């Protein structure tokens, strides 16, 4: 076969290409030889169990963190210990769990059966060792893989466990997973149960601190899901009589439209109500474990609840209208559940037990019977639900005319303008252990967005630039989200129009100047999120970026200060006459400096909501039309501030 090249010098070109190809082959062979020379038997390493956990902690506890976030690793360690105590309670042993936190040391004492004394060391230090492989001992347990307590041991600078059984005890003491002492079986006058003491290792977690505001919600969930259980935390009592009904009452930030529907079954409990808020809000649990990312049970529940209500009214309602404003919780118990990660935040099981009925069918059959019966017996509740659905339907149809045009505008804007400087990797495209990295900064203008854009990590950090102050959306309907260009583009950038499940970024970071205009823009954005996308806040996705107010430096050192106290301390540290710069806006901070503030040392304040915040009243006061009342509040607080300074 003859190859004809299209140019006169094709033969010469072919010759050069062949020569270069031979050179590439030779270079590749050399590289392979180097790799082969460097890959010998000595390169094969077998790690001890504790060393593997310490080298790869993310495989076992997710992220590390310093305790400032509710899902940091130190709270996972506490939860791993507590889960064992909760499993004892679920099996009918021990009604009280005592937790003591002193500095960084955590002590958990339960009153269950206690670990069999001959196996105390093994359950702490031998991987894949535990009683929960035997479904007779733990039928519907949280911890299944025999890993959790070993991770606590390996990642702690000190770890102590004592088990009490039938007036005998056995103690073990470890440091970083290495056994230092193991007692003989000794007499004891303590009631049955287990006491675990551990201190997370600063070599792994750095300068961390436990925060009670992240521990208490965890403990509340435990008692909501285990009615009759008492948890004492540093002497404070946590107890629930009404289970998921108490949980919803704790989580509601707006008044319910009707009393909470609370239904029980053998392995299922649900609580349902509606409020005037937009969107859907769910809390899901499996075997007492908060599945914050949902899973097969939550998917089945959302579908089944909407279907039952639709069939009850025998109307062609849209599921989205039925679920708009719903606040609900579901808890199920599954034998040998399969989770999608060691931290157990998403259920993957499709069956209630191996070879048994499907999760979907079980939940659907339960709701078809119990929820349908409830609606037939409580006509007044059914009437309120129907009115809520009709109101949602009316509003949806009212905005139908603008949504198509709005989507087209948003799509065009994302493609052709510079409002959104996107990142390469998004939340739903990442592994679960990486999703924390994905974020979007919402800034107030080109100069600030330019500085952040030049400083960011383009793989994980996006930037959205506002054009001036957004509209005050308080009291407006969702139609404004589509009619207002800024809100429409922001919604499109976040990808939350249809569902929070499609959110493109784990952290939505409001990055405004530290002045009155910046604070005002911050309030306007928070009002927008709280009005139309409250679940974005409730699920912990919204943050405020903290940037330094001052730069204090001399020829040898530069310090960035976030408060007046830090500024004074920096002046003392650097000596007389340092150069002091007051940053009035984000645009004044150079990109080189900005890298310090949005990298690993980023300071973020998570926006949270609690029932006692009284959302409706809060927004009404700060963003409503009560100008004189708000003005008096500002004046009164200014006077207090001036007196404090004086």
Secondary structure as UniProt FT lines:
FT   TURN            8..9
FT   HELIX           10..38
FT   HELIX           41..43
FT   HELIX           49..55
FT   HELIX           58..61
FT   TURN            70..71
FT   HELIX           73..90
FT   TURN            91..92
FT   STRAND          96..102
FT   TURN            103..104
FT   STRAND          105..109
FT   HELIX           117..119
FT   HELIX           120..125
FT   TURN            127..128
FT   HELIX           131..133
FT   TURN            135..137
FT   TURN            139..140
FT   HELIX           148..154
FT   STRAND          156..165
FT   TURN            166..167
FT   STRAND          168..175
FT   TURN            176..177
FT   STRAND          178..182
FT   STRAND          186..187
FT   STRAND          193..200
FT   HELIX           202..205
FT   HELIX           212..225
FT   TURN            227..228
FT   STRAND          230..233
FT   TURN            234..235
FT   STRAND          236..239
FT   HELIX           244..251
FT   STRAND          261..264
FT   STRAND          268..274
FT   STRAND          281..286
FT   TURN            287..288
FT   STRAND          289..290
FT   TURN            292..293
FT   HELIX           296..313
FT   HELIX           319..323
FT   TURN            324..325
FT   STRAND          326..332
FT   TURN            335..336
FT   TURN            342..343
FT   TURN            354..355
FT   HELIX           359..377
FT   HELIX           379..416
FT   STRAND          420..421
FT   HELIX           427..429
FT   TURN            432..434
FT   HELIX           435..437
FT   STRAND          439..443
FT   HELIX           446..455
FT   TURN            458..460
FT   STRAND          461..465
FT   TURN            474..475
FT   HELIX           479..483
FT   HELIX           485..494
FT   HELIX           500..502
FT   STRAND          507..511
FT   HELIX           516..532
FT   HELIX           534..538
FT   TURN            539..540
FT   STRAND          542..546
FT   STRAND          550..553
FT   STRAND          558..561
FT   HELIX           564..574
FT   TURN            576..577
FT   STRAND          579..582
FT   HELIX           586..588
FT   HELIX           591..597
FT   TURN            600..601
FT   STRAND          603..606
FT   HELIX           611..613
FT   HELIX           615..623
FT   HELIX           627..645
//
